[in-house]
Amino acid sequence: MEEDSAIPKVYFHVDLDAFFASVEQLDHPEYRGKPLIVGGIPGDRRAVVSTASYEARKFGVHSAMPIVKAAQLCPHGIFVRGNYQRYQEKSLEVMEIFQNYSPEVIQMSIDEAFLDLTGTSGIFGSAEETAKRLKKEVLEKTGLTVSVGIASTMYVAKIASGLKKPDGLTIVQDGKEEEFMMSLPLEKLWGCGTKTQERLKAAGLKTIKEIHGKSENLLISIFGKGTGSFLYNAVRGNRDMIFGGEAKNHSISSERTFDFDLTDRTSIDTALMELCMNVLYRMHKEHVRSKTVALKIRYEDFTTVSVQQTSEFPVSNADDLYERCKTLFAKKWTAGRGIRLLGIACQNVEDKSVPVQRSLFASADEKKAKVEEAIFAMEDKHPELKIRKARLYSKGAK
């Protein structure tokens, strides 16, 4: 059936609040209300912060920050290496709830998703009623809180979800997107990093309203094609920006936009492994495999590059996927440029029951894959298990 273009789009962006830290506080009541930093412990020389609780953020701690720096800012904080498989399990619980509200759920990362609720008011009621019901269901079934942004564009919904954290709800009415954008401080212009903000201020553009008053050609002449066009459209609500559309059908993907640009290889490799674990967990769950791995990098100036490679043999385990992603990354990475977003996808997935040619060296890879599947299965039944991937949390990981 052809979609009625007169029906305004309704997008929910749902964001799990301080997700890793919230899961730890759920499992360890003694951590609640205290500054908690997930990603490593002081002394883990190369560890970085994955997530900080809101109590820790008051001290200036943020994701991608070296643990040593976090310990200096928050010396009395609680530091844990975390349990990524536990976070995957809780993420899956939440994503399954989302499926009850929309046939189109675009999972962007382990802790956020877009839901297209266009035309569902006759089923669920108003967008506000639906959001409140969803938030209540997530809390009751998982013990976690989510923040929801609602708008007619994905971009505005994404910004709205972050305005009243934790446990927030912000609704931007259709037709009010530009008014909403111009009410925000420049720091809330999502996708506009610190360096771009500095360039804007140097050009005399200190507010979103001032950017809105400039032509696209002028912005391009100052900032270049990528950044100039992005700024012009962003302050108008970015109506044409669609997230995750390329990965809805025959791929399993995960991507993450970082609060702070990644520049050092340790932070980048940690982020890549987290994405790999997210994708592998979902592939194990869906009992599928893939020979094609794709990688996307978005730099601080909004330039986006992508690369993919199809191998003779399917991805067998997390280490295999991680090594393939590092190889692809090395082909496209420009050292010294800040990275705003990383994404990976296993494309053209097929059921594992389909016969496939075996590698001469398959036995070791298959053994790793079976171990991973066993771990995922055990943790589904016993969430209290604390089994994690060494690369993410081990001291001095390379």
KEKE-3310 file (N, C-alpha, C; in steps of 0.2 Angstrom, whole numbers, plus 5000, padded with zeros to 4 digits):
npx = (5004:5003:5010:5001:5005:5000:4999:5008:5025:5030:5042:5050:5064:5072:5082:5092:5096:5111:5117:5126:5131:5119:5114:5123:5121:5108:5110:5119:5114:5121:5128:5120:5115:5128:5144:5148:5159:5161:5171:5184:5197:5206:5223:5222:5230:5228:5214:5198:5184:5168:5155:5148:5140:5126:5129:5143:5146:5144:5156:5163:5167:5166:5161:5173:5184:5200:5203:5212:5212:5198:5199:5207:5198:5187:5190:5185:5176:5167:5174:5172:5176:5166:5153:5150:5142:5131:5126:5122:5112:5102:5099:5094:5082:5075:5074:5066:5054:5051:5048:5035:5028:5031:5032:5043:5058:5073:5088:5101:5112:5119:5111:5101:5088:5077:5060:5047:5032:5022:5006:5000:4991:4978:4979:4987:4984:4988:5004:5011:5004:5007:5021:5023:5017:5026:5038:5034:5032:5045:5052:5045:5047:5061:5068:5075:5077:5071:5074:5064:5062:5051:5047:5044:5054:5069:5081:5078:5070:5081:5089:5079:5077:5088:5087:5080:5086:5089:5076:5067:5055:5052:5043:5041:5031:5023:5029:5034:5048:5059:5057:5059:5072:5079:5077:5087:5103:5119:5127:5119:5117:5116:5129:5137:5153:5165:5176:5170:5161:5169:5175:5163:5160:5171:5169:5159:5147:5137:5125:5112:5101:5108:5115:5105:5100:5109:5113:5114:5124:5133:5137:5143:5154:5161:5164:5165:5159:5153:5152:5146:5133:5128:5126:5117:5105:5103:5100:5087:5080:5083:5076:5077:5086:5089:5091:5100:5094:5100:5102:5092:5086:5094:5105:5115:5118:5127:5130:5138:5137:5148:5149:5161:5174:5183:5201:5212:5220:5217:5205:5197:5199:5193:5180:5177:5177:5167:5156:5157:5155:5141:5135:5139:5132:5119:5119:5121:5110:5100:5104:5112:5124:5138:5147:5151:5158:5155:5161:5159:5164:5163:5169:5175:5172:5160:5162:5160:5165:5166:5168:5169:5171:5171:5173:5180:5176:5163:5161:5166:5168:5169:5182:5187:5178:5181:5195:5194:5187:5196:5206:5199:5196:5209:5211:5204:5206:5211:5224:5224:5212:5197:5185:5168:5158:5156:5152:5147:5143:5137:5133:5121:5116:5114:5105:5112:5110:5112:5122:5140:5156:5170:5184:5202:5207:5197:5193:5198:5192:5179:5178:5180:5168:5158:5161:5158:5144:5139:5142:5134:5121:5122:5122:5110:5101:5106:5108:5117:5129:5146:5154:5166:5172:5189:5197:5190:5190:5202:5217:5230:5227:5229)
npy = (4994:5011:5024:5037:5053:5064:5061:5066:5063:5053:5052:5043:5045:5035:5034:5025:5029:5034:5020:5008:5011:5012:4999:4993:4999:4994:4980:4981:4987:4995:5004:5014:5031:5035:5041:5033:5025:5017:5006:5004:5002:5013:5012:5004:5006:5009:5010:5017:5028:5021:5023:5035:5037:5049:5055:5055:5062:5075:5079:5081:5070:5060:5050:5041:5047:5045:5033:5036:5050:5052:5047:5057:5068:5063:5057:5049:5041:5026:5013:5002:4988:4983:4973:4967:4958:4957:4969:4968:4959:4966:4976:4969:4965:4978:4982:4972:4976:4988:4983:4980:4991:4997:4993:4996:4998:5005:5001:5010:5009:5000:5006:5015:5019:5022:5024:5022:5029:5033:5036:5028:5032:5029:5016:5016:5028:5046:5053:5057:5050:5037:5037:5039:5027:5017:5021:5018:5004:4999:5002:4995:4982:4980:4988:4999:5016:5026:5040:5050:5057:5066:5069:5076:5074:5064:5069:5080:5073:5065:5075:5080:5070:5070:5081:5082:5073:5062:5050:5057:5067:5074:5083:5089:5098:5095:5105:5114:5113:5122:5133:5126:5122:5135:5139:5133:5132:5134:5124:5113:5109:5095:5084:5094:5097:5101:5108:5113:5121:5131:5136:5142:5152:5159:5164:5173:5168:5164:5159:5147:5154:5164:5157:5151:5162:5164:5161:5145:5145:5154:5149:5137:5143:5147:5136:5125:5112:5100:5103:5116:5113:5104:5112:5122:5114:5107:5117:5119:5108:5097:5089:5079:5070:5054:5040:5025:5019:5011:4999:4991:4979:4967:4966:4967:4978:4991:5007:5021:5038:5049:5058:5066:5069:5056:5053:5046:5030:5020:5023:5022:5009:5002:5006:5001:4987:4986:4989:4978:4967:4970:4968:4954:4948:4950:4943:4930:4928:4928:4918:4919:4922:4930:4935:4947:4962:4979:4996:5011:5028:5044:5059:5074:5085:5081:5074:5059:5042:5026:5009:4992:4974:4958:4942:4926:4917:4915:4927:4922:4923:4935:4940:4938:4946:4959:4960:4960:4972:4981:4980:4986:4998:5004:5006:5018:5027:5043:5049:5059:5066:5070:5059:5057:5048:5030:5015:4999:4985:4969:4962:4956:4945:4927:4912:4901:4888:4886:4877:4879:4883:4876:4883:4878:4881:4881:4875:4881:4893:4890:4884:4895:4902:4893:4893:4907:4907:4898:4905:4917:4910:4905:4917:4922:4914:4915:4930:4935:4931:4935:4937:4943:4951:4952:4962:4973:4977:4973:4975:4985:4981:4977)
npz = (5000:4996:5005:5013:5009:5016:5029:5043:5048:5062:5073:5085:5096:5106:5120:5130:5147:5153:5150:5152:5165:5172:5171:5179:5191:5193:5195:5206:5219:5229:5222:5218:5216:5217:5211:5197:5186:5171:5162:5165:5178:5189:5185:5175:5162:5148:5147:5143:5147:5146:5149:5160:5176:5180:5191:5191:5180:5184:5189:5178:5170:5156:5142:5132:5138:5145:5157:5167:5168:5171:5184:5190:5190:5197:5210:5220:5215:5209:5201:5187:5177:5169:5161:5146:5140:5148:5147:5133:5134:5142:5133:5123:5129:5130:5117:5111:5118:5111:5098:5100:5098:5086:5069:5062:5068:5071:5076:5082:5090:5104:5114:5110:5099:5084:5082:5071:5071:5063:5059:5069:5079:5080:5085:5097:5103:5107:5103:5114:5124:5120:5122:5136:5140:5134:5141:5154:5153:5149:5161:5171:5166:5164:5173:5170:5164:5151:5139:5129:5113:5102:5086:5069:5062:5061:5065:5073:5083:5089:5095:5104:5113:5121:5129:5142:5151:5165:5161:5153:5143:5128:5116:5100:5090:5074:5061:5069:5070:5066:5074:5086:5085:5084:5097:5104:5113:5105:5108:5109:5096:5087:5082:5079:5083:5095:5089:5077:5083:5088:5076:5071:5080:5079:5066:5069:5072:5084:5089:5086:5079:5072:5063:5056:5049:5038:5021:5012:5003:5007:5020:5015:5008:5019:5027:5020:5009:5015:5029:5028:5021:5030:5042:5037:5034:5046:5056:5052:5055:5048:5039:5029:5033:5036:5047:5047:5037:5027:5032:5035:5030:5025:5033:5048:5059:5068:5075:5082:5088:5094:5110:5111:5100:5094:5094:5097:5095:5104:5110:5099:5094:5105:5104:5092:5095:5104:5095:5087:5096:5099:5086:5083:5094:5091:5079:5083:5090:5080:5073:5061:5048:5039:5025:5021:5027:5032:5035:5042:5043:5051:5050:5060:5053:5046:5035:5027:5026:5018:5018:5012:5012:5005:5010:5007:5017:5030:5043:5059:5073:5087:5088:5075:5067:5073:5069:5055:5054:5059:5049:5038:5043:5044:5030:5028:5037:5042:5051:5065:5062:5070:5075:5073:5072:5071:5063:5060:5049:5046:5031:5019:5026:5030:5034:5046:5043:5030:5018:5018:5011:5020:5028:5028:5040:5049:5061:5073:5073:5073:5085:5094:5090:5094:5108:5111:5108:5117:5129:5127:5127:5140:5148:5144:5151:5164:5170:5180:5178:5175:5162:5151:5136:5134:5127:5128:5142:5148:5157:5150:5137:5120)
capx = (5000:5007:5009:4998:5010:4997:5000:5014:5029:5030:5047:5052:5070:5073:5089:5093:5099:5118:5115:5130:5131:5112:5113:5127:5117:5102:5113:5122:5111:5126:5131:5115:5116:5135:5147:5150:5162:5162:5176:5191:5199:5213:5229:5222:5234:5225:5207:5194:5177:5163:5149:5148:5133:5125:5133:5150:5146:5144:5163:5166:5168:5162:5163:5180:5189:5205:5202:5217:5209:5192:5201:5209:5192:5182:5195:5180:5171:5167:5177:5171:5177:5159:5151:5147:5137:5125:5123:5118:5105:5097:5098:5089:5075:5072:5073:5060:5048:5050:5045:5027:5025:5032:5035:5050:5063:5080:5092:5107:5117:5116:5107:5097:5084:5072:5054:5043:5025:5018:4999:4998:4987:4972:4980:4990:4983:4992:5011:5012:5001:5011:5028:5022:5016:5032:5043:5032:5033:5052:5054:5043:5050:5068:5071:5079:5073:5073:5072:5061:5061:5046:5046:5042:5061:5073:5086:5075:5069:5087:5090:5074:5078:5093:5086:5078:5088:5086:5069:5064:5051:5051:5039:5041:5025:5025:5028:5038:5055:5064:5056:5062:5080:5082:5077:5092:5110:5123:5130:5114:5116:5119:5133:5142:5158:5169:5180:5166:5158:5174:5175:5157:5161:5176:5165:5154:5140:5137:5119:5108:5097:5112:5117:5098:5100:5114:5112:5118:5130:5138:5140:5148:5160:5165:5165:5166:5153:5150:5150:5141:5127:5125:5123:5111:5099:5102:5096:5080:5077:5086:5070:5079:5091:5086:5096:5100:5090:5103:5104:5086:5083:5098:5111:5114:5123:5127:5134:5138:5139:5151:5149:5167:5177:5189:5207:5218:5219:5215:5198:5194:5199:5188:5173:5176:5176:5160:5151:5158:5151:5134:5133:5139:5127:5113:5119:5120:5103:5096:5106:5114:5131:5139:5154:5153:5158:5156:5163:5158:5168:5161:5174:5172:5169:5155:5164:5158:5168:5163:5172:5166:5175:5168:5178:5178:5173:5159:5163:5165:5167:5170:5189:5187:5175:5186:5201:5191:5185:5202:5209:5195:5197:5216:5211:5201:5207:5216:5226:5223:5205:5192:5179:5161:5153:5158:5147:5149:5138:5138:5128:5119:5116:5110:5104:5118:5109:5114:5129:5145:5163:5174:5191:5206:5209:5190:5192:5200:5187:5173:5178:5178:5161:5154:5162:5154:5137:5138:5142:5127:5116:5122:5120:5102:5098:5109:5111:5121:5136:5151:5159:5166:5178:5195:5199:5186:5191:5208:5223:5235:5225:5232)
capy = (5000:5017:5028:5043:5058:5069:5059:5068:5058:5053:5048:5042:5043:5032:5033:5022:5033:5031:5013:5004:5013:5011:4992:4991:5001:4990:4974:4982:4993:4999:5009:5019:5037:5037:5042:5026:5025:5010:5005:5001:5004:5016:5008:5001:5011:5011:5010:5023:5028:5019:5027:5038:5039:5056:5058:5056:5067:5082:5080:5082:5063:5059:5044:5041:5050:5040:5032:5040:5057:5052:5046:5063:5072:5060:5052:5045:5037:5019:5012:4995:4986:4981:4966:4969:4953:4959:4975:4966:4956:4971:4980:4965:4966:4984:4982:4968:4980:4993:4980:4980:4998:4999:4988:4999:4999:5006:5001:5013:5006:4996:5010:5019:5017:5026:5020:5026:5028:5037:5033:5023:5035:5025:5010:5018:5035:5051:5052:5058:5044:5031:5038:5037:5019:5014:5022:5014:4997:4998:5003:4989:4975:4980:4991:5004:5022:5029:5047:5050:5063:5065:5074:5074:5072:5060:5073:5084:5068:5064:5081:5081:5065:5072:5088:5081:5067:5056:5049:5063:5066:5080:5083:5094:5097:5095:5112:5119:5111:5127:5136:5123:5123:5141:5140:5129:5135:5131:5117:5107:5107:5088:5083:5100:5096:5107:5112:5116:5127:5136:5139:5146:5158:5164:5168:5178:5165:5162:5156:5144:5158:5167:5152:5151:5168:5164:5157:5139:5146:5158:5144:5133:5147:5148:5130:5119:5109:5095:5106:5121:5110:5101:5117:5125:5109:5106:5122:5119:5102:5091:5085:5074:5066:5047:5036:5018:5016:5006:4993:4988:4973:4961:4968:4968:4984:4995:5013:5026:5044:5050:5065:5069:5066:5051:5054:5041:5023:5015:5024:5020:5001:5000:5008:4996:4981:4987:4988:4971:4963:4971:4964:4947:4945:4949:4938:4923:4927:4927:4912:4920:4923:4935:4936:4954:4967:4986:5000:5018:5033:5051:5064:5080:5090:5078:5070:5052:5038:5019:5003:4985:4969:4952:4937:4919:4913:4920:4929:4916:4925:4942:4942:4938:4952:4964:4960:4963:4979:4985:4981:4991:5005:5006:5008:5024:5032:5049:5050:5066:5069:5068:5054:5058:5042:5024:5011:4993:4981:4962:4963:4950:4939:4921:4908:4897:4881:4885:4874:4884:4880:4877:4884:4873:4883:4883:4872:4885:4899:4887:4883:4901:4904:4889:4896:4913:4905:4895:4911:4920:4906:4905:4923:4923:4910:4917:4936:4937:4929:4941:4935:4949:4951:4954:4968:4979:4979:4971:4980:4985:4978:4980)
capz = (5000:4995:5011:5012:5010:5020:5036:5045:5051:5069:5075:5092:5097:5113:5122:5137:5151:5155:5150:5156:5172:5175:5172:5185:5197:5194:5198:5212:5223:5233:5217:5216:5219:5218:5204:5194:5179:5168:5157:5168:5185:5190:5185:5168:5158:5142:5147:5142:5150:5141:5152:5167:5179:5180:5197:5189:5175:5188:5190:5171:5167:5150:5138:5128:5142:5148:5164:5172:5168:5175:5191:5193:5191:5202:5214:5225:5211:5209:5194:5186:5170:5166:5158:5140:5138:5152:5143:5127:5136:5144:5127:5119:5132:5128:5109:5110:5119:5106:5093:5101:5097:5079:5064:5060:5074:5068:5082:5080:5094:5110:5119:5106:5093:5082:5081:5066:5074:5059:5057:5074:5084:5081:5089:5103:5106:5105:5104:5121:5128:5118:5125:5143:5140:5133:5146:5160:5151:5150:5168:5174:5164:5164:5179:5167:5162:5144:5138:5123:5109:5097:5081:5063:5058:5065:5068:5079:5088:5092:5099:5109:5118:5126:5133:5149:5154:5163:5161:5150:5137:5124:5110:5095:5086:5067:5059:5074:5070:5065:5080:5091:5084:5086:5104:5108:5113:5100:5111:5108:5089:5087:5076:5078:5088:5098:5084:5073:5087:5088:5070:5070:5084:5075:5060:5072:5072:5091:5090:5080:5075:5068:5058:5052:5045:5033:5015:5012:4999:5012:5025:5011:5007:5025:5031:5015:5006:5019:5035:5027:5020:5036:5046:5034:5035:5053:5060:5050:5057:5044:5037:5024:5036:5038:5050:5047:5031:5022:5035:5038:5027:5024:5036:5055:5060:5074:5074:5088:5087:5101:5113:5110:5095:5095:5090:5099:5093:5110:5111:5093:5094:5110:5101:5086:5098:5107:5090:5085:5100:5098:5080:5084:5099:5087:5074:5086:5092:5074:5069:5054:5046:5034:5023:5019:5032:5030:5040:5041:5048:5050:5054:5064:5048:5043:5029:5029:5021:5020:5014:5013:5009:5005:5011:5005:5022:5034:5050:5063:5080:5088:5086:5067:5065:5075:5065:5048:5055:5060:5042:5034:5046:5042:5023:5027:5043:5042:5058:5067:5062:5075:5073:5076:5072:5069:5062:5056:5047:5042:5026:5015:5030:5028:5039:5047:5041:5023:5018:5016:5011:5026:5028:5031:5047:5052:5067:5078:5073:5075:5092:5097:5089:5099:5115:5111:5108:5124:5133:5126:5130:5148:5151:5144:5157:5171:5169:5185:5176:5173:5157:5146:5131:5137:5124:5131:5149:5151:5158:5145:5131:5114)
cpx = (5004:5005:5006:5003:5007:4998:5007:5018:5029:5036:5049:5060:5071:5080:5089:5098:5106:5118:5120:5130:5124:5111:5117:5124:5111:5105:5116:5119:5115:5129:5126:5116:5123:5138:5151:5153:5164:5167:5183:5192:5205:5219:5228:5224:5231:5217:5204:5187:5172:5156:5150:5141:5132:5128:5140:5151:5146:5152:5167:5168:5164:5165:5169:5185:5194:5203:5206:5215:5203:5194:5203:5203:5187:5186:5191:5175:5172:5169:5176:5173:5171:5158:5147:5141:5130:5122:5119:5112:5100:5095:5092:5082:5071:5070:5067:5053:5046:5046:5037:5024:5026:5034:5042:5054:5070:5085:5099:5113:5114:5111:5103:5094:5079:5066:5049:5035:5020:5011:4997:4993:4981:4973:4982:4988:4988:5000:5013:5010:5005:5018:5028:5021:5022:5037:5041:5034:5041:5055:5052:5046:5057:5072:5075:5074:5076:5071:5070:5060:5056:5046:5045:5049:5065:5078:5084:5073:5075:5089:5086:5075:5083:5092:5084:5080:5090:5079:5065:5059:5050:5048:5039:5036:5027:5024:5032:5045:5060:5063:5060:5070:5082:5081:5083:5099:5114:5126:5125:5113:5120:5123:5138:5147:5161:5173:5176:5162:5163:5175:5169:5158:5166:5174:5160:5147:5140:5130:5116:5104:5101:5114:5111:5098:5104:5112:5116:5125:5136:5141:5145:5154:5164:5168:5166:5159:5149:5147:5144:5134:5123:5122:5117:5105:5098:5098:5089:5077:5079:5081:5072:5084:5088:5092:5095:5096:5093:5104:5098:5084:5088:5105:5109:5120:5122:5132:5133:5140:5142:5150:5155:5171:5183:5195:5212:5215:5216:5207:5194:5194:5194:5181:5172:5174:5169:5155:5151:5154:5144:5132:5133:5134:5121:5113:5118:5113:5098:5098:5108:5121:5131:5146:5156:5152:5159:5157:5162:5161:5165:5166:5171:5170:5163:5156:5163:5162:5166:5167:5169:5171:5171:5173:5176:5174:5169:5163:5161:5165:5169:5177:5190:5184:5179:5192:5199:5190:5191:5206:5205:5196:5204:5216:5208:5202:5212:5218:5226:5217:5201:5187:5173:5157:5157:5152:5150:5143:5140:5132:5127:5119:5112:5110:5110:5116:5111:5121:5134:5152:5167:5181:5195:5208:5202:5190:5193:5194:5181:5172:5177:5171:5157:5155:5157:5146:5135:5138:5136:5121:5116:5120:5113:5099:5100:5112:5116:5129:5140:5156:5160:5172:5184:5198:5196:5188:5198:5213:5228:5233:5228:5227)
cpy = (5006:5022:5035:5049:5064:5068:5062:5063:5059:5049:5048:5041:5041:5031:5030:5027:5030:5024:5009:5005:5011:5003:4990:4993:4997:4983:4975:4988:4997:5004:5015:5025:5039:5038:5036:5027:5018:5010:5003:5004:5008:5011:5004:5006:5014:5011:5017:5022:5026:5023:5029:5039:5046:5059:5059:5061:5074:5084:5081:5076:5062:5053:5046:5045:5044:5039:5036:5047:5057:5051:5053:5068:5070:5055:5047:5041:5030:5017:5004:4994:4985:4974:4967:4964:4955:4965:4973:4963:4961:4975:4976:4965:4972:4984:4978:4972:4985:4989:4979:4986:5000:4994:4990:5002:4999:5006:5004:5011:5002:4999:5015:5017:5022:5021:5025:5024:5032:5033:5028:5026:5032:5019:5012:5024:5040:5049:5052:5052:5038:5031:5036:5030:5016:5015:5018:5006:4995:4998:4997:4982:4974:4983:4997:5010:5024:5036:5046:5057:5061:5070:5071:5072:5068:5064:5077:5079:5066:5069:5081:5076:5066:5078:5087:5075:5068:5055:5054:5062:5073:5079:5089:5094:5098:5103:5117:5117:5117:5131:5133:5123:5129:5143:5137:5133:5131:5125:5111:5105:5100:5087:5089:5099:5102:5111:5116:5122:5133:5140:5144:5152:5162:5167:5172:5175:5161:5158:5152:5149:5162:5163:5152:5157:5169:5159:5150:5140:5150:5153:5139:5136:5147:5141:5124:5116:5105:5099:5112:5118:5107:5107:5120:5120:5108:5111:5123:5112:5096:5086:5079:5069:5059:5043:5029:5015:5011:5000:4989:4981:4967:4962:4968:4973:4987:5001:5017:5032:5046:5057:5069:5065:5061:5053:5049:5034:5019:5016:5021:5012:4999:5001:5002:4989:4981:4986:4981:4966:4964:4967:4957:4944:4945:4944:4931:4923:4925:4921:4913:4921:4927:4934:4943:4959:4974:4990:5007:5023:5040:5055:5070:5085:5087:5074:5063:5047:5031:5015:4997:4980:4962:4946:4930:4915:4918:4922:4924:4918:4933:4944:4942:4944:4959:4965:4963:4970:4984:4986:4986:4998:5008:5009:5015:5029:5037:5051:5058:5069:5066:5064:5055:5052:5036:5019:5004:4989:4974:4962:4956:4944:4933:4917:4903:4890:4880:4883:4880:4880:4881:4879:4879:4874:4884:4880:4877:4891:4896:4886:4889:4903:4900:4891:4902:4911:4902:4900:4915:4916:4906:4911:4925:4920:4913:4924:4938:4935:4935:4939:4941:4948:4955:4961:4974:4982:4977:4976:4979:4982:4981:4979)
cpz = (5000:5001:5009:5014:5015:5027:5038:5049:5058:5071:5082:5092:5104:5115:5129:5141:5154:5156:5154:5163:5175:5176:5178:5191:5198:5197:5204:5215:5227:5228:5216:5220:5220:5211:5202:5187:5177:5162:5159:5175:5185:5190:5178:5163:5152:5141:5146:5145:5144:5143:5159:5169:5179:5186:5195:5184:5178:5189:5183:5168:5161:5146:5133:5132:5145:5155:5169:5173:5172:5183:5194:5194:5196:5206:5218:5221:5211:5202:5193:5178:5166:5163:5152:5138:5142:5149:5137:5129:5138:5138:5123:5122:5130:5121:5108:5112:5114:5100:5094:5099:5089:5075:5061:5066:5071:5074:5079:5084:5100:5114:5116:5100:5091:5081:5076:5068:5069:5058:5063:5079:5085:5085:5096:5107:5103:5106:5111:5125:5126:5122:5132:5144:5139:5138:5152:5159:5152:5157:5172:5172:5164:5170:5176:5165:5155:5144:5130:5120:5104:5093:5074:5059:5063:5069:5074:5085:5092:5097:5105:5114:5123:5130:5140:5152:5162:5164:5158:5144:5134:5118:5106:5090:5079:5065:5064:5075:5070:5072:5086:5091:5086:5093:5108:5108:5107:5102:5110:5100:5088:5081:5075:5084:5090:5093:5079:5076:5087:5082:5069:5074:5081:5069:5063:5072:5079:5093:5084:5076:5070:5062:5053:5047:5039:5027:5015:5008:5003:5017:5021:5010:5013:5027:5026:5014:5012:5026:5034:5025:5026:5041:5044:5035:5042:5057:5058:5051:5053:5042:5033:5027:5039:5041:5049:5042:5027:5026:5038:5036:5028:5028:5044:5056:5067:5073:5081:5086:5094:5103:5112:5105:5097:5091:5091:5097:5098:5110:5105:5092:5100:5107:5096:5090:5101:5101:5087:5089:5100:5092:5081:5089:5095:5082:5077:5088:5086:5070:5062:5054:5040:5032:5021:5026:5030:5036:5038:5046:5046:5054:5057:5059:5044:5037:5031:5023:5023:5016:5016:5010:5010:5005:5008:5010:5027:5040:5055:5070:5080:5086:5078:5065:5067:5070:5057:5049:5055:5053:5038:5037:5044:5035:5023:5032:5041:5049:5059:5066:5067:5072:5077:5077:5069:5068:5058:5055:5044:5037:5022:5020:5028:5034:5040:5044:5034:5023:5015:5016:5017:5024:5031:5038:5051:5059:5073:5079:5075:5082:5096:5096:5094:5106:5116:5112:5114:5129:5133:5129:5137:5151:5150:5149:5164:5170:5174:5183:5173:5168:5152:5141:5134:5134:5126:5137:5152:5152:5153:5138:5125:5108)
residu = (MET:GLU:GLU:ASP:SER:ALA:ILE:PRO:LYS:VAL:TYR:PHE:HIS:VAL:ASP:LEU:ASP:ALA:PHE:PHE:ALA:SER:VAL:GLU:GLN:LEU:ASP:HIS:PRO:GLU:TYR:ARG:GLY:LYS:PRO:LEU:ILE:VAL:GLY:GLY:ILE:PRO:GLY:ASP:ARG:ARG:ALA:VAL:VAL:SER:THR:ALA:SER:TYR:GLU:ALA:ARG:LYS:PHE:GLY:VAL:HIS:SER:ALA:MET:PRO:ILE:VAL:LYS:ALA:ALA:GLN:LEU:CYS:PRO:HIS:GLY:ILE:PHE:VAL:ARG:GLY:ASN:TYR:GLN:ARG:TYR:GLN:GLU:LYS:SER:LEU:GLU:VAL:MET:GLU:ILE:PHE:GLN:ASN:TYR:SER:PRO:GLU:VAL:ILE:GLN:MET:SER:ILE:ASP:GLU:ALA:PHE:LEU:ASP:LEU:THR:GLY:THR:SER:GLY:ILE:PHE:GLY:SER:ALA:GLU:GLU:THR:ALA:LYS:ARG:LEU:LYS:LYS:GLU:VAL:LEU:GLU:LYS:THR:GLY:LEU:THR:VAL:SER:VAL:GLY:ILE:ALA:SER:THR:MET:TYR:VAL:ALA:LYS:ILE:ALA:SER:GLY:LEU:LYS:LYS:PRO:ASP:GLY:LEU:THR:ILE:VAL:GLN:ASP:GLY:LYS:GLU:GLU:GLU:PHE:MET:MET:SER:LEU:PRO:LEU:GLU:LYS:LEU:TRP:GLY:CYS:GLY:THR:LYS:THR:GLN:GLU:ARG:LEU:LYS:ALA:ALA:GLY:LEU:LYS:THR:ILE:LYS:GLU:ILE:HIS:GLY:LYS:SER:GLU:ASN:LEU:LEU:ILE:SER:ILE:PHE:GLY:LYS:GLY:THR:GLY:SER:PHE:LEU:TYR:ASN:ALA:VAL:ARG:GLY:ASN:ARG:ASP:MET:ILE:PHE:GLY:GLY:GLU:ALA:LYS:ASN:HIS:SER:ILE:SER:SER:GLU:ARG:THR:PHE:ASP:PHE:ASP:LEU:THR:ASP:ARG:THR:SER:ILE:ASP:THR:ALA:LEU:MET:GLU:LEU:CYS:MET:ASN:VAL:LEU:TYR:ARG:MET:HIS:LYS:GLU:HIS:VAL:ARG:SER:LYS:THR:VAL:ALA:LEU:LYS:ILE:ARG:TYR:GLU:ASP:PHE:THR:THR:VAL:SER:VAL:GLN:GLN:THR:SER:GLU:PHE:PRO:VAL:SER:ASN:ALA:ASP:ASP:LEU:TYR:GLU:ARG:CYS:LYS:THR:LEU:PHE:ALA:LYS:LYS:TRP:THR:ALA:GLY:ARG:GLY:ILE:ARG:LEU:LEU:GLY:ILE:ALA:CYS:GLN:ASN:VAL:GLU:ASP:LYS:SER:VAL:PRO:VAL:GLN:ARG:SER:LEU:PHE:ALA:SER:ALA:ASP:GLU:LYS:LYS:ALA:LYS:VAL:GLU:GLU:ALA:ILE:PHE:ALA:MET:GLU:ASP:LYS:HIS:PRO:GLU:LEU:LYS:ILE:ARG:LYS:ALA:ARG:LEU:TYR:SER:LYS:GLY:ALA:LYS)
# end
